[in-house]
């Protein structure tokens, strides 16, 4: 049974036929060092920014627009008989996660207060906190999911492997 987390988070695995050295070499071609700030007119050819070691990596996609819900992608390499297993985790940036938790907490408290009021008065304007809760949740999950699908596809191309979810099932995007 699959559960839907309250905030976006994905665990994937790739079973690549390539060696660990080849994977780190391929990934290094597509990863630049992290830079601070927002460079609208900067043109980097790499797909990701972050760090890579022989054990794994921690990267984010390089985008030319703003998306606070861009996944932070971390992965670990494990040798197998047929190549390398890459365990990948996609999660929100810690600052965005903290802000989202605080925001959702206040909205949930407001929605609970409104739900109690709705039981008494049944005024349609009382639905606003519930609408804010739904909008906030959809904004976070859809923005994260949009970028996560792109990152999963790009990593699959680099690793020459299809993504499996944490249970070993094929992901929905192929």
N, C-alpha and C positions, 0 to 999 in steps of 0.2 A: 504494500500500500504506500503510495506517495503522499507526503505531507507538503503543504504549501507554507513556507516560512513567512513570518510577519515582515521581515526585511530581506531583500535579495541576497542570495548566497548560492553558489553552485560548486559542486565537486565533480570533476571529470577525470577520465583517464584515457591516455593514448597508448596503444601498444605499437611501437614503431619498430620496423625491421632494421633501422639504422643503429650504428654504434653511439655510445655516449659522446665520444669525441666529435663524430659527425653532427650530432644534434647540437652540441654547444657551438660548433663552427657555424652551422646554418643559422642558429638563433643569433649569434654574435653579428652576423651580416645584417640582421633586421632590427637590432637594438642599439640605440644611442644612449649616451649618458643622460640622466635626468637634468632638466633645466628648470629654473624658477621663472615664473611670470607667464604672460600670455603673448605669444608672438604670432599675430594675425598674418603677417606677410612672410614669415619664415618658411622656407621650403626645405624640409628634411626628406631624404629618400627612405629612411628607415620606417618600419611599421610601428615599432614600439620604442619606449624609453624605459630605462631601469638598469638592473644589474644582473649579471650571469656569473655563476661559478660552475665548477665541474660537478657539483652536487645538485644544482638547481638554478632557479631564476626568480626574480620578482620584477615585474614589468607592468606598464599600462600602455594602451594604444595611444599613438600620436594622432590627435585629431585637430582640425582647423576650425573648430567651433567649440562652444562651451557646453559641457555636460557634467554637472557636479556628481552625477551618479555613474561615471565611468568606472568600470571594474578595475580593481587592483588584482593582478594575476600573479599567483605564485605557484611554482612547480618544483617537484623533486624527481630526479632521475634514479631509477632502480634497474639494474641489469636483469635480463631474463634469458632463457635459453634461445629465444628467437630474436633478440634485439634488446630494446630498452622500454621499460614501462615508465610513463611520465604521469605522475599524479598532479593534477592541476586544481587549484582553488581560485574561484572568482568571488570577490567580496567588495563591499563598499570601502572607500577610504575611511580611516578611523574618525576623522573630524566630521565627515558627512554622516557617518553612522551615529555619532554622539548627537549631532544636531537633530537627526531624524528621530531618534529615540525620545529626546526632549519634546520635539514638536508633536509627535504622535501621542505622547503622554498627556499633554495639555488638550489636544483635540479629543482624545478618548474621554477625559474627564468632562469636557464640555458636552460631548455627545451623551454621556451617561446622565448628566444633569438635564439635558433636553429631553431624553427619553422619559425621565420621571415626569417632567412637565407635560409632555405629550399625553401621557396616561391620564393627566388631569384635565387639560384644556383642549387638545386637538387643534392647535393653531398651525397652519401650513408653514409660516415663517420659522417655526421652531425646528424645521428640518435642516437648517443651514449648517450646524455643526456636523450633522451626519453626512451631508453633501461634501463638506470640507474633508472629512475623514476619508470618504471614498475617492475624492479627487487626489488627495495627497498620496494615498496608497497606490493608485493607478499611475501617478506621475513617477514615483520612485521605481516601481516594478517594471513599468514599460520602458522607461529610459535606461535602466540597468539591463533589461533583457535585450533591447535593441543592440547595445554595444557588446553584450556577452555573446550574442550570435555571431557578430562580425569577428570577434577575437577567437572564438572556437573554430571558425572556418579558416582563419589565417594560420592559427597554430596547427591545424590539421594538415594544411598544405606544407608548412615548414617541416613537420615531423613525418610526413607521408603516412598518416594514420587517420583513421576515423575516430571521432570522439565517442566514448562510452560514458554513461553517467556513473555515479558512485556505486550503484548496484550491479554494474557490468552490463547494463542494457544499452542498446543503441540510442543516441539522442534523437530527438524528433527531426532536427535539421540535418540534411545530408548533402 
